[in-house]
Amino acid sequence: MKNGDSLKALGKAERNKLALRVGSYSLMIMGIVLAILVVVNVFTSALPSAATKFDISSTKLYSITSNTKVVVNALEQDVTIYWVVQSGEEDAVIENLLSKYDSLSEHIEIVKKNPDVFPTFAEQYTKETVLNNSLIVECGERSRFISYSDIYVQEADMYSYSYNTSFDGEGAITSAIDYVVNEELPQIYTLEGHGEEELPASFREQIEKENIEVSTLSLLNVDTIPEKTDCIIIYGPSSDISEEEKEILAAYVAGGGKLFVMAGPTEDDGLENLYGLLADYGVERTEGIVVEGDRAYYAFQAPYVLLPEMADNEITNSLIEENYYPIMPVSQGLTVTGDSAKGTVTELLTTSASSFSKIAGYNISVYEKEEGDIDGPFTVGVSVADLSGGKMVWFSCSDFLSDMYNAYSSGANGDLGMNVLSSLIGESEAMAIRSKSLNYNYLTISESTSSLLKMLMIGVFPLAYLGFGICVIMARRREQHETV
C-alpha cells in the first residue's frame, strides 16, 4: 500500500510540474502575442484612415467614386477647401469625406475655419447665411460656396407627404473643384422670344451644379448661332418660331449642333415651323392631346398624365435600372415614319397600344375615345442623330421639368433631363456623381416568417446551445474520472 501511495504521489508531482511548464509556456506566448498586438495597433494608428476604415454602408456613404479620383488626380493647381464649423460641431460624415480628398492629392489642402474665431471670414465668398459644416472651395481668384443644405439635400416626396434626404457631399465638392480650376465651361443657351417658360428652379440648380453656364438667346437679332454653343434648349414655347428661325436652327443641327426641345401642344395647336424640324427627319406630330386607355400607363387617375414606356438607351438606362418612372403631362403624339435620309431617329418614350389622341385638345370634356380621335400608340420622346454629327432630343411635353411633376416622379424627370444634356454635350467626370440616399430601406417579412424566426431565436437556438453546453460538461467530467 505504501509503495502504491508513493507512486501516486510521484505521478501527481510529475503532472504538477508538467502543468507548470505548460502554464509558463502559455503565459510567455500570451505576452508575445500582446506585444505584437500593441506594435500592430501603433503601426495601424499611423496609417491614413482610408487604409484602415471600410465602407459597408449600402449606398457607399463613406466612399468616393472613381470620378472624383479622376478629377482630383488631374489637378495641377493648388485647391483649398475651407471647412466653416464651430469647434465640437463637426459632422462626422463630412470630416471623413474631407480626409479622403486630403489624402488623394498634395494639391488639396483642408483648412478649418471656426466662425467664432473668424466671424467675417465667409463674407468675402458669399452673402448667404453660412451654416455649420458649410464649405468654401478656392483656387486662385475663383471660388464656390457649398452650403450645408447643399450637402444634405431634402426633396419632397409627394406620395408619402414627407421628405427624402440624400447626401451630396462628394458631388458638390468635386463639382466645385472642377469649377474653380476650369475657366472655360460648357455654354448652353435657352431660346427666347416665343413665350418660352423659364427653366424650373430645381433643374437650373442641377445645371449650375454641373458647371454649365446658361444664357438666353434670341434668333431675331442674329444671323447664326454663336460659335461657342454646346447646346440650345427650347422649353415650353407658346407660339411658333418663324421660317427664318427654323432655317437657322436646322443649319445649326446640320452643322453638328445640339438641340434639346421640350414643346407640348398649345391651345391654338401651333408650332408648325418648330415641329417642321422633326418632320425633316421623318417624325410627324399628331393633332390633339394624348390620353392613355391603359391604367398602368398613367398617373393620379388622370389619363393625360402619362407614364410612358422607356426604351433601352443611354438616356433612359439609369432610370430603368433604378425603377424610376418619368411623368409626361399633357403631351402631343409623335409618329416616326422613318422616311428621311438625313439621319436616324430613336424612340425613347412610347405610350401603350390603348392610347389615343383627343383632337379636342385643351377642350377635352371626357377621357373616353370619341369619333375622330386618333389611335395610338405614340412616341412622346425621340432622339434624332443627324448624319453630320448633330443631334436633337425632343419631348412633346412642355411641363415635365416643372418642380411639381419632378417631385411627383421622385426626381426622375429632372434626372432624365440631365441625362439628355449629358448625352448632348458629353458628361464630365464631375457630372456623373449622384447623391446618396440616407433613407432607410426596411425589410418587410410575412407573419409566418416572423413567427418562425421568433420560435428559432427564442426557443430552438437557446435550447440547442444549452444542450451542447451540457454535453461538453458531461464529456469533460468523464475524462477527469477516467484520468483519476
Number of C-alpha atoms within 10 A of each C-alpha: 6 7 8 9 10 11 12 12 12 12 12 12 12 12 12 12 12 12 12 12 12 12 12 12 12 12 12 12 12 12 12 12 12 12 12 12 12 12 11 11 11 11 10 13 10 9 10 12 14 16 8 10 11 11 11 10 9 11 13 13 21 17 17 16 14 11 18 23 15 12 16 21 13 11 16 11 13 14 22 19 24 21 23 25 20 16 13 6 10 15 11 9 12 20 12 17 18 20 15 17 22 17 14 15 17 15 17 21 18 15 13 16 19 18 18 11 10 10 10 9 14 20 11 7 14 15 9 10 10 19 15 19 23 20 29 20 25 21 19 11 7 15 20 20 22 21 20 18 16 18 21 16 18 15 13 17 16 15 10 8 8 11 13 16 16 19 22 20 26 26 26 25 25 23 25 26 26 22 24 19 19 11 8 10 13 15 16 23 20 20 21 19 15 17 13 18 17 15 17 17 12 15 20 16 12 16 18 13 20 27 22 20 15 17 11 12 18 14 18 12 7 11 10 13 17 11 7 9 15 20 21 24 21 22 26 24 24 21 18 19 20 16 12 13 19 18 14 17 20 19 15 20 22 19 15 16 24 27 25 21 23 22 24 27 26 21 12 10 17 14 19 15 17 22 20 17 18 20 19 15 21 20 22 19 20 20 18 25 27 33 29 28 20 13 15 11 21 22 18 10 8 13 21 23 21 28 23 23 17 19 16 13 13 13 23 22 15 16 18 15 8 9 9 17 21 27 24 29 24 24 28 29 31 24 19 18 12 15 13 13 11 15 19 16 22 16 21 22 21 24 26 21 13 15 24 26 26 29 18 15 19 15 11 12 9 9 14 13 16 13 7 10 17 20 15 22 19 26 28 26 26 22 20 22 21 21 15 13 13 20 27 22 25 23 26 25 24 25 23 29 28 19 18 15 21 26 19 20 23 21 22 24 25 24 23 22 23 19 21 21 23 17 15 20 19 13 15 15 19 24 23 15 20 16 18 19 19 15 10 8 8 6 5 7 8 7 9 9 10 11 11 10 13 12 12 12 12 10 11 13 12 12 13 11 11 12 11 11 12 12 11 11 10 10 11 12 11 10 10 9 8 8 7 5
